[in-house]
Amino acid sequence: MKFRLSIFNFEQRITPEIPRHWWASIGLLVGILVLAEASARVFLQPVGDNLWAYNPPSLSRSFEWYRHLTEENMTPTVLAIGDSTGARNFDPGSFAAASSIESAYSLARPGNFPLALRSNTLALLDSSESPDIVILFQWPGSLLASPRVDQIEAGAVSPILEARRTGSFILTDYVYLTRIYRARNFLMDYWLRGKSLLKPPADNGFAPLSRPATETAKDSPANPSAEQRVDFSEERRAVISSLSDLAEERQFLLVVVVGPYQSGERYQVGNRHLEWLRELEKAECPNLVVMDLRTVLSDHPEFFKDNHHLYDDGARHFSAWLGERIAQLRNQYLSGRLKCTG
């Protein structure tokens, strides 16, 4: 006896076979995805693996041009890295002219505080031919354990580069379709506008601050007398230590520049930061030299945009001054006579 409407009717419970047209649809879908992925790889080939990965995208031009220089055996002799105090205050052209050093280049960018520096700069230094000298410009306040520092720094940290640094799985490294949105502007420039994606940045990476045409004279701000609480981030300090270790491993001279400042922080945060740098210098000399240049332009308030950024004319003046001293350091370093006295 059969129970057609019963759970005991096993003939009614047998799962029917999947229709052939379903399999055909699934196969067609897979084929379309494979074709789309293959097409994405072809279209993204001019963009490469790194050009689209920076945050913000404006960083890609200077960083990837530097990678190009190292791959073509044209590594600059001097490389400046760090945050806006390097981007605004270091003029590679004025530096090279005053120092008689063949070439200088800047990878310093606003907001490139230590944790951002770790993913977009240290990895590049570690994977390519090293310059002779690396100059680190890092505002002492960028090493503070502070929500403000966190916020500024987050804008320069690339999730893609950071994931690669830590060895994390990222879908974009395996499925190129997921790169298209991030790389859309590069794709349009190359395929639709015929623009070259790899070209040198203006002024070898210098990002000057132009003086307004009608600027009134300003007084130097008063130096704060009250002591402020200073809490440095050990994670950010560890990045500077790692850079120092890299200098020893890759045999380049690391020059850490503190300043110039118009006033204020050199007496508090700057002092504490400099004390820590001096201890690091003792341990890492002769591959690490610390230069306290906070008061170099103290007699020229007209050069300052704010407490630690210079106008373009101030940057040229400072860079020429720095070039003469870096040239002396380089000669001492190459001859084995370098003394870490700051």
N, C-alpha and C positions, 0 to 999 in steps of 0.2 A: 504493500500500500504506500502511495506517495502522498506526502503532506505539502501541497503546493504553497500554502500560505503559512507554513510552519518553519521554525528554525531548524527543524530536522530535515528539511528538504535541501540536501547538499548540492543538488544539481542547480538549484536556483542561486546558490551562494558562490559559485565558481566565478572568479574575476574574469571578465571578458578580455580578449587580447586588444592591445592598443592598435588602432587602425593604422594602416600603412601611410595614409596621408598625414597623420600626426607625426610619424617619424620623419617624413619628408619635410614637414614644416620645421621641426627641430633642427634637422640637418641644414636646411636653408638658413636658419637663424645663426647657427654656429658659423657657417660659411661667410655670412655677411659680417659677423664680428671679427673673424680672422682677416677678412679683406680690409675692414676698417682699421684694424690694428696695424696691418702691413702698410696701408696708405699713410697712417699717422707717422709711422717710423720714417717713411720716405720724406714726407713734408717737414718733419721736425729735424731732419738730419743737418740742415744748415744752422739751426739754432744750437745744437749740441746738448750736452748733458748739464751744463752749468749756467749758461747765459740767462736762462729764464728763472733760475732758482734763488736769486738774491732778493732781499727785502731791505729797503725798497728797490724796485727795478733799476733805478738810476745808478745803483752801485755796480751793476753788471759791466758797464762800459769800462770803467777804470780797472776793476779787478780782472776781467777777462783779457783786457789788453796787456796787463802785466803778465798774465799766464802766457799769452802769445809771445811776449818778449823773451821770457825764459825758455820757451820751447824752440825759439829761433836763435838761441845762444846770444841774445842781446840783453841779458839781465842788467838792470841799472846798477851802477857802483854803489849808490846810496839810495835807500828806500825809507821813506817816512811812513809810519803807521800810527793809528790811534784815532782820536775823536776830533771834534771841531777845533780844538786848540792847535791841531796839526793842519787840518784842512784850511783854516783861515790864516794861520800865522806863518806857515812854511811855504815859501815860494821856491820851487826847485830851480827855476832859471837863475834867480839872484844868488842862490846858494852855490850852484855849479860855477857861476862866473867868479865868485869871490874865492872859492876853494880850489879852483883849477882842477876839479874832479870831473871826469869825462861826462857822467850822466847822473841825474837825480830824478826821482819819481815819487809821487805821493799817493798812498792808499788810505790816508787819513780821511775820515768822513764824519760829519755830525752824528752824534748819538752812538758812535762806535765804541761803546764802553767795554770793559774787559770781557763780559760774557759773549757779546757780539763779536768782539775781536777774536775770541777763541774759535768760533766756527767759520768766520769768513776770511781771516787773515793768517792765523797760525797754521791752519791746514794747508793754505797755499804756500807758505814758507817751507813747510815740511815736505811738500811733494814736488818742489821745483828747485832749480839751481839757485843757490843763495847769493844775495848781494854781499859786498864787502862789509857794509855798515848798514845797520837798521837803527833808525832814530824813532823812539817811542815818545809820542806826545799824548799824555793822559792827564786830564784835569783831575787833581787829587779827590775832588768831590765825587768823581765817578766810581770810586771804590767804596763809598759809604753804603752801609746797609740802610737804605732809605726807599720809601715808596716812590718818591719822585725820581730817583735814579732808576728804579725798576721800570717805571713807566717810559722814560726816555729810551732806556736800553732795549725794551721790548720792541720798539719800532725799528730797530736795526738788526734784530736777530732773525735769521732765516730759518723757519721750521724745517725746510728741506735740508739745508746744509748742517743744521744741528742734528737732525736724525741720522745723516750719514756719518757724522763725527762719532756718535754714540753707537753706531752699528745697528740702529733700529730698522725694522722692516717698514719700507715706504712704498706704497703701491705705484707711485709715479716712476720708480726705477725699473718696474717690470711691465706696466701697462702704459704705453705711451699715449693712449687716448686720454688718460687723466692729466696729461701735461698741456693739452691744447688750450684750455682756458687761460692758464698762467702764462703761456707763451704766445697768446693771440696777437699782441702788438708786434712782437718780433716776426711772426708769420706774415702779418699784413705788410710790414715794412719790406720784407724780403721778396715775397711772392707777388704782391700786388703793386708795390711802389718801386721795386727794383733797387732798394737801398742796401748798402753794405752793412752787415750787422757788427762787424769787428773793425773799429777804427779808434785811433788814439784820442784820449780826452784832451780838452783844451789845457794848455799850460802844464802838461805833465801831471795833471791831477790837482793843481792849485785851484782852490775855490775862494777867491778873495771877497772881502767886504768893501764895497765902494763907499767912499765918503760922500754924504749928501752935499749938494751944491751950496746950500745955505745952512750951515751948521753953526750954532752959537758956541762960544767958548764955554767950557765946563770946568768946574772945580773937581779936584780929586775927592772921592768920598772919604769920610772919616774912617779911621781904623777902629773896629769894634774892640772895646776893652774887656767886655764880659766874656768869660770862657764858655764855650758851647760844648755840649756833649758830642763826642766824636766816636761813632761806632763803625768800624770798617768791616766789610764783608770778607771773611776768610776765603770764600769761594772766588771772589774777584782777585784777591791778592794771589791766590794760587795760579791764576792765569798768567800774571807777571812772572811768577817763579818758573812756570812752564816755558815761557818765552826765553827766560835766561838759560834754562837747561837746553833749549833748542839752539841757542847761540853757541853754547859750548860744543854741542853735538855736531852742528853744521859748520862750525868754525867761522862765524862772522862776529863782528864787534857790535854789541848792543849798547846804544847810548840812550839813557832815559833822561829826557829833558823835563824839568819842572819849571814852569813859568813861560813867559813873563806875566806878572800880575800888576794891576794898577794899585791895589791896596787890599786890605781886609784878610782874605783867606790865607795869605802867606804866613800869618801869625798864628793860625789855629790848625785848620785841617791840613794846610800845606806843611806846617812844621811836623805834625805827627806822621804824615805820609813820608816826608823826607827822612825822618828817623828810621822808619822801616826800610826804606830804600838803601840807606847807608849800611844797614846790617846785611842786606842782600848783596850789596856791592862787595863787602869784605869777604863774603863766602864765594862769590863768583868772579872776582877780578882774576885775570885781565880781560875776560870776555864781556864784562859788564862795567860800564862807567856811568855814574850819575852826575848830571850837571844841574846845579841850582841856579837858574837864570831868572828868578822871580823879580829881581830888582834891576835887571839890565836896562829897561826903558823907563825907570821910575821918574827920570827927569824930563820925560816927553809925554805928558798926559794927552797931547793932541793926537798921538798915534793910536789911542785906545778907543774902540767902539763901546766896550763895557769893561768889566773888571779883568777879563782874561782873553778877550778877542781883540785883534788889531785890525785897523783899516788896511787897505792894500799897500799904501805907502809905508806904514809901520811894519807890515809883513816883509816887504822888500828890504827895509833897513835891518830888521832883526835877522832875516835869513842870510844876508851878506855877512853880518857879524858872526853868526853861527858857523857859516861856511869856513871862515878863516880858522876858527878853533877846532872844528872837526877835521880839517886838513892836518893840523898839528897832531891831533889824536891818532889819526890814521897812520902817519909816519912813525909815531912812537909804537903803535900796535904792531905794525909790520916789522919793525926792527927789534921788537921784544923789549922795549924800554918804557912801556906804558905803566904809569903809576896812577892808581885810582884815588885821586885826591879831590875830584869834583871840580 
